[in-house]
């Protein structure tokens, strides 16, 4: 699959993390991408999956997305 297939997901994640809407034609710099941390990515995954960026320890929240969606985003 081409990298262009993943760009909408990257834009969605960066929009969430930066709290601003990015255009579909946005190109992120290496500097912007280099500032991403594992914690940032995890917050976005949690938000997309559970609708909260930091679910409580030992939660029993039901995922809002399918397992295959998570695999694709990853």
N, CA, C and O atoms as CSV, one atom per row, in Angstrom:
chain,resi,resn,atom,element,x,y,z
A,1,UNK,N,N,0.840,-1.169,0.000
A,1,UNK,CA,C,0.000,0.000,0.000
A,1,UNK,C,C,0.893,1.242,0.000
A,1,UNK,O,O,1.911,1.288,0.690
A,2,UNK,N,N,0.499,2.231,-0.773
A,2,UNK,CA,C,1.311,3.438,-0.863
A,2,UNK,C,C,1.201,4.283,0.402
A,2,UNK,O,O,0.236,4.179,1.159
A,3,UNK,N,N,2.203,5.113,0.606
A,3,UNK,CA,C,2.189,5.974,1.785
A,3,UNK,C,C,1.042,6.976,1.737
A,3,UNK,O,O,0.603,7.462,2.780
A,4,UNK,N,N,0.555,7.289,0.546
A,4,UNK,CA,C,-0.560,8.239,0.435
A,4,UNK,C,C,-1.833,7.677,1.069
A,4,UNK,O,O,-2.718,8.439,1.459
A,5,UNK,N,N,-1.931,6.362,1.173
A,5,UNK,CA,C,-3.101,5.752,1.813
A,5,UNK,C,C,-3.119,6.036,3.308
A,5,UNK,O,O,-4.184,6.057,3.925
A,6,UNK,N,N,-1.959,6.253,3.884
A,6,UNK,CA,C,-1.864,6.493,5.321
A,6,UNK,C,C,-1.903,7.975,5.694
A,6,UNK,O,O,-2.060,8.312,6.867
A,7,UNK,N,N,-1.764,8.845,4.726
A,7,UNK,CA,C,-1.693,10.276,5.000
A,7,UNK,C,C,-2.943,10.803,5.718
A,7,UNK,O,O,-2.795,11.597,6.647
A,8,UNK,N,N,-4.159,10.405,5.339
A,8,UNK,CA,C,-5.334,10.896,6.073
A,8,UNK,C,C,-5.295,10.540,7.562
A,8,UNK,O,O,-5.786,11.304,8.393
A,9,UNK,N,N,-4.730,9.414,7.894
A,9,UNK,CA,C,-4.627,9.001,9.293
A,9,UNK,C,C,-3.605,9.881,10.013
A,9,UNK,O,O,-3.839,10.320,11.139
A,10,UNK,N,N,-2.486,10.132,9.363
A,10,UNK,CA,C,-1.470,11.013,9.939
A,10,UNK,C,C,-2.042,12.409,10.165
A,10,UNK,O,O,-1.806,13.015,11.211
A,11,UNK,N,N,-2.786,12.917,9.197
A,11,UNK,CA,C,-3.382,14.244,9.320
A,11,UNK,C,C,-4.383,14.273,10.465
A,11,UNK,O,O,-4.431,15.242,11.222
A,12,UNK,N,N,-5.177,13.227,10.595
A,12,UNK,CA,C,-6.148,13.145,11.696
A,12,UNK,C,C,-5.434,13.134,13.044
A,12,UNK,O,O,-5.855,13.818,13.977
A,13,UNK,N,N,-4.360,12.364,13.148
A,13,UNK,CA,C,-3.614,12.286,14.397
A,13,UNK,C,C,-2.966,13.629,14.716
A,13,UNK,O,O,-3.072,14.109,15.844
A,14,UNK,N,N,-2.304,14.237,13.753
A,14,UNK,CA,C,-1.632,15.515,13.989
A,14,UNK,C,C,-2.644,16.612,14.316
A,14,UNK,O,O,-2.368,17.478,15.147
A,15,UNK,N,N,-3.805,16.584,13.675
A,15,UNK,CA,C,-4.855,17.552,13.981
A,15,UNK,C,C,-5.299,17.416,15.426
A,15,UNK,O,O,-5.490,18.414,16.121
A,16,UNK,N,N,-5.460,16.188,15.873
A,16,UNK,CA,C,-5.844,15.953,17.269
A,16,UNK,C,C,-4.750,16.440,18.222
A,16,UNK,O,O,-5.028,17.178,19.167
A,17,UNK,N,N,-3.529,16.033,17.974
A,17,UNK,CA,C,-2.435,16.364,18.878
A,17,UNK,C,C,-2.126,17.856,18.923
A,17,UNK,O,O,-1.791,18.387,19.982
A,18,UNK,N,N,-2.234,18.538,17.783
A,18,UNK,CA,C,-1.930,19.967,17.716
A,18,UNK,C,C,-3.168,20.844,17.962
A,18,UNK,O,O,-3.076,22.069,18.026
A,19,UNK,N,N,-4.314,20.192,18.096
A,19,UNK,CA,C,-5.573,20.892,18.346
A,19,UNK,C,C,-5.859,21.942,17.270
A,19,UNK,O,O,-6.250,23.073,17.560
A,20,UNK,N,N,-5.649,21.529,16.021
A,20,UNK,CA,C,-5.975,22.379,14.879
A,20,UNK,C,C,-6.242,21.485,13.676
A,20,UNK,O,O,-5.694,20.388,13.566
A,21,UNK,N,N,-7.086,21.968,12.784
A,21,UNK,CA,C,-7.417,21.194,11.598
A,21,UNK,C,C,-6.365,21.416,10.515
A,21,UNK,O,O,-6.056,22.550,10.152
A,22,UNK,N,N,-5.826,20.318,10.012
A,22,UNK,CA,C,-4.885,20.404,8.906
A,22,UNK,C,C,-5.597,20.023,7.613
A,22,UNK,O,O,-6.463,19.148,7.605
A,23,UNK,N,N,-5.237,20.668,6.554
A,23,UNK,CA,C,-5.765,20.394,5.227
A,23,UNK,C,C,-5.236,19.044,4.731
A,23,UNK,O,O,-4.159,18.608,5.136
A,24,UNK,N,N,-5.984,18.401,3.869
A,24,UNK,CA,C,-5.565,17.091,3.353
A,24,UNK,C,C,-4.270,17.149,2.556
A,24,UNK,O,O,-3.635,16.121,2.325
A,25,UNK,N,N,-3.880,18.336,2.140
A,25,UNK,CA,C,-2.635,18.497,1.378
A,25,UNK,C,C,-1.452,18.904,2.254
A,25,UNK,O,O,-0.369,19.193,1.744
A,26,UNK,N,N,-1.654,18.926,3.555
A,26,UNK,CA,C,-0.579,19.317,4.466
A,26,UNK,C,C,0.568,18.324,4.410
A,26,UNK,O,O,0.362,17.111,4.429
A,27,UNK,N,N,1.766,18.854,4.340
A,27,UNK,CA,C,2.972,18.038,4.431
A,27,UNK,C,C,3.692,18.427,5.711
A,27,UNK,O,O,4.041,19.591,5.906
A,28,UNK,N,N,3.911,17.463,6.571
A,28,UNK,CA,C,4.565,17.721,7.843
A,28,UNK,C,C,6.081,17.637,7.663
A,28,UNK,O,O,6.589,16.803,6.914
A,29,UNK,N,N,6.777,18.507,8.355
A,29,UNK,CA,C,8.231,18.516,8.269
A,29,UNK,C,C,8.810,17.401,9.132
A,29,UNK,O,O,8.130,16.856,10.002
A,30,UNK,N,N,10.052,17.076,8.884
A,30,UNK,CA,C,10.745,16.092,9.716
A,30,UNK,C,C,10.840,16.596,11.151
A,30,UNK,O,O,10.804,15.810,12.098
A,31,UNK,N,N,10.960,17.905,11.304
A,31,UNK,CA,C,11.027,18.487,12.649
A,31,UNK,C,C,9.706,18.248,13.401
A,31,UNK,O,O,9.715,17.865,14.571
A,32,UNK,N,N,8.578,18.477,12.723
A,32,UNK,CA,C,7.280,18.240,13.357
A,32,UNK,C,C,7.119,16.776,13.746
A,32,UNK,O,O,6.708,16.458,14.862
A,33,UNK,N,N,7.443,15.909,12.827
A,33,UNK,CA,C,7.280,14.475,13.077
A,33,UNK,C,C,8.274,13.981,14.121
A,33,UNK,O,O,7.975,13.074,14.898
A,34,UNK,N,N,9.450,14.585,14.130
A,34,UNK,CA,C,10.477,14.190,15.091
A,34,UNK,C,C,10.115,14.541,16.526
A,34,UNK,O,O,10.653,13.952,17.464
A,35,UNK,N,N,9.219,15.484,16.703
A,35,UNK,CA,C,8.786,15.875,18.046
A,35,UNK,C,C,7.746,14.927,18.635
A,35,UNK,O,O,7.457,14.980,19.830
A,36,UNK,N,N,7.184,14.061,17.792
A,36,UNK,CA,C,6.189,13.108,18.286
A,36,UNK,C,C,6.835,12.120,19.252
A,36,UNK,O,O,7.945,11.642,19.019
A,37,UNK,N,N,6.131,11.824,20.327
A,37,UNK,CA,C,6.610,10.825,21.275
A,37,UNK,C,C,5.661,9.640,21.270
A,37,UNK,O,O,4.550,9.722,20.746
A,38,UNK,N,N,6.101,8.556,21.849
A,38,UNK,CA,C,5.237,7.385,21.975
A,38,UNK,C,C,3.996,7.735,22.786
A,38,UNK,O,O,2.907,7.235,22.502
A,39,UNK,N,N,4.152,8.593,23.798
A,39,UNK,CA,C,3.009,9.010,24.619
A,39,UNK,C,C,1.988,9.791,23.790
A,39,UNK,O,O,0.782,9.639,23.988
A,40,UNK,N,N,2.465,10.626,22.862
A,40,UNK,CA,C,1.553,11.371,21.981
A,40,UNK,C,C,0.725,10.413,21.132
A,40,UNK,O,O,-0.495,10.538,21.033
A,41,UNK,N,N,1.408,9.469,20.531
A,41,UNK,CA,C,0.731,8.510,19.656
A,41,UNK,C,C,-0.255,7.667,20.471
A,41,UNK,O,O,-1.356,7.372,20.004
A,42,UNK,N,N,0.135,7.287,21.670
A,42,UNK,CA,C,-0.742,6.492,22.530
A,42,UNK,C,C,-1.989,7.270,22.924
A,42,UNK,O,O,-3.083,6.707,22.971
A,43,UNK,N,N,-1.833,8.559,23.208
A,43,UNK,CA,C,-3.001,9.396,23.531
A,43,UNK,C,C,-3.981,9.410,22.378
A,43,UNK,O,O,-5.191,9.304,22.575
A,44,UNK,N,N,-3.449,9.542,21.169
A,44,UNK,CA,C,-4.331,9.568,19.999
A,44,UNK,C,C,-5.023,8.216,19.813
A,44,UNK,O,O,-6.228,8.162,19.569
A,45,UNK,N,N,-4.257,7.124,19.928
A,45,UNK,CA,C,-4.857,5.797,19.807
A,45,UNK,C,C,-5.952,5.599,20.857
A,45,UNK,O,O,-7.032,5.097,20.543
A,46,UNK,N,N,-5.675,5.990,22.094
A,46,UNK,CA,C,-6.678,5.862,23.153
A,46,UNK,C,C,-7.910,6.701,22.862
A,46,UNK,O,O,-9.040,6.249,23.054
A,47,UNK,N,N,-7.687,7.926,22.396
A,47,UNK,CA,C,-8.818,8.789,22.076
A,47,UNK,C,C,-9.672,8.178,20.976
A,47,UNK,O,O,-10.897,8.135,21.091
A,48,UNK,N,N,-9.039,7.709,19.919
A,48,UNK,CA,C,-9.779,7.098,18.812
A,48,UNK,C,C,-10.484,5.809,19.241
A,48,UNK,O,O,-11.574,5.495,18.763
A,49,UNK,N,N,-9.848,5.075,20.142
A,49,UNK,CA,C,-10.382,3.780,20.551
A,49,UNK,C,C,-11.434,3.887,21.642
A,49,UNK,O,O,-12.458,3.207,21.590
A,50,UNK,N,N,-11.184,4.746,22.640
A,50,UNK,CA,C,-12.071,4.816,23.811
A,50,UNK,C,C,-12.726,6.184,24.017
A,50,UNK,O,O,-13.527,6.349,24.937
A,51,UNK,N,N,-12.402,7.150,23.187
A,51,UNK,CA,C,-12.933,8.509,23.296
A,51,UNK,C,C,-12.385,9.259,24.503
A,51,UNK,O,O,-12.967,10.258,24.925
A,52,UNK,N,N,-11.285,8.795,25.056
A,52,UNK,CA,C,-10.559,9.484,26.129
A,52,UNK,C,C,-9.060,9.282,25.875
A,52,UNK,O,O,-8.648,8.189,25.485
A,53,UNK,N,N,-8.237,10.321,26.089
A,53,UNK,CA,C,-6.808,10.182,25.806
A,53,UNK,C,C,-6.056,9.333,26.830
A,53,UNK,O,O,-5.007,8.767,26.520
A,54,UNK,N,N,-6.587,9.247,28.037
A,54,UNK,CA,C,-5.912,8.470,29.079
A,54,UNK,C,C,-6.943,7.664,29.870
A,54,UNK,O,O,-7.422,8.122,30.908
A,55,UNK,N,N,-7.286,6.470,29.390
A,55,UNK,CA,C,-8.244,5.657,30.131
A,55,UNK,C,C,-7.674,5.266,31.495
A,55,UNK,O,O,-6.464,5.087,31.635
A,56,UNK,N,N,-8.541,5.133,32.498
A,56,UNK,CA,C,-8.040,4.774,33.831
A,56,UNK,C,C,-7.407,3.385,33.841
A,56,UNK,O,O,-7.778,2.507,33.062
A,57,UNK,N,N,-6.450,3.213,34.736
A,57,UNK,CA,C,-5.767,1.920,34.901
A,57,UNK,C,C,-6.807,0.830,35.169
A,57,UNK,O,O,-7.708,1.013,35.988
A,58,UNK,N,N,-6.679,-0.286,34.485
A,58,UNK,CA,C,-7.562,-1.433,34.700
A,58,UNK,C,C,-8.995,-1.212,34.235
A,58,UNK,O,O,-9.911,-1.892,34.697
A,59,UNK,N,N,-9.192,-0.268,33.328
A,59,UNK,CA,C,-10.551,0.035,32.858
A,59,UNK,C,C,-11.178,-1.160,32.153
A,59,UNK,O,O,-10.489,-2.088,31.728
A,60,UNK,N,N,-12.498,-1.112,32.041
A,60,UNK,CA,C,-13.210,-2.141,31.284
A,60,UNK,C,C,-14.044,-1.484,30.189
A,60,UNK,O,O,-15.128,-1.953,29.844
A,61,UNK,N,N,-13.514,-0.392,29.654
A,61,UNK,CA,C,-14.196,0.344,28.598
A,61,UNK,C,C,-14.209,-0.487,27.320
A,61,UNK,O,O,-13.247,-1.186,27.000
A,62,UNK,N,N,-15.294,-0.394,26.619
A,62,UNK,CA,C,-15.425,-1.133,25.364
A,62,UNK,C,C,-14.864,-0.281,24.220
A,62,UNK,O,O,-15.185,0.903,24.115
A,63,UNK,N,N,-14.030,-0.877,23.365
A,63,UNK,CA,C,-13.474,-0.136,22.231
A,63,UNK,C,C,-14.583,0.342,21.282
A,63,UNK,O,O,-15.589,-0.342,21.093
A,64,UNK,N,N,-14.384,1.508,20.698
A,64,UNK,CA,C,-15.343,2.080,19.761
A,64,UNK,C,C,-15.000,1.746,18.311
A,64,UNK,O,O,-15.760,2.065,17.396
A,65,UNK,N,N,-13.861,1.107,18.110
A,65,UNK,CA,C,-13.407,0.749,16.763
A,65,UNK,C,C,-13.016,-0.726,16.724
A,65,UNK,O,O,-12.817,-1.359,17.760
A,66,UNK,N,N,-12.915,-1.244,15.539
A,66,UNK,CA,C,-12.537,-2.643,15.371
A,66,UNK,C,C,-11.024,-2.822,15.455
A,66,UNK,O,O,-10.250,-1.896,15.213
A,67,UNK,N,N,-10.644,-4.009,15.796
A,67,UNK,CA,C,-9.231,-4.377,15.907
A,67,UNK,C,C,-8.484,-4.107,14.594
A,67,UNK,O,O,-7.339,-3.656,14.612
A,68,UNK,N,N,-9.121,-4.377,13.479
A,68,UNK,CA,C,-8.466,-4.156,12.189
A,68,UNK,C,C,-8.192,-2.683,11.923
A,68,UNK,O,O,-7.217,-2.347,11.251
A,69,UNK,N,N,-9.043,-1.799,12.445
A,69,UNK,CA,C,-8.789,-0.367,12.298
A,69,UNK,C,C,-7.505,0.009,13.026
A,69,UNK,O,O,-6.677,0.754,12.501
A,70,UNK,N,N,-7.347,-0.511,14.232
A,70,UNK,CA,C,-6.125,-0.234,14.991
A,70,UNK,C,C,-4.891,-0.743,14.263
A,70,UNK,O,O,-3.870,-0.058,14.206
A,71,UNK,N,N,-4.987,-1.925,13.716
A,71,UNK,CA,C,-3.853,-2.497,12.978
A,71,UNK,C,C,-3.509,-1.635,11.770
A,71,UNK,O,O,-2.336,-1.408,11.475
A,72,UNK,N,N,-4.535,-1.156,11.075
A,72,UNK,CA,C,-4.302,-0.317,9.899
A,72,UNK,C,C,-3.638,0.997,10.296
A,72,UNK,O,O,-2.692,1.435,9.642
A,73,UNK,N,N,-4.122,1.625,11.353
A,73,UNK,CA,C,-3.543,2.886,11.811
A,73,UNK,C,C,-2.101,2.701,12.212
A,73,UNK,O,O,-1.254,3.555,11.949
A,74,UNK,N,N,-1.829,1.586,12.848
A,74,UNK,CA,C,-0.458,1.310,13.311
A,74,UNK,C,C,0.469,1.177,12.131
A,74,UNK,O,O,1.665,0.945,12.309
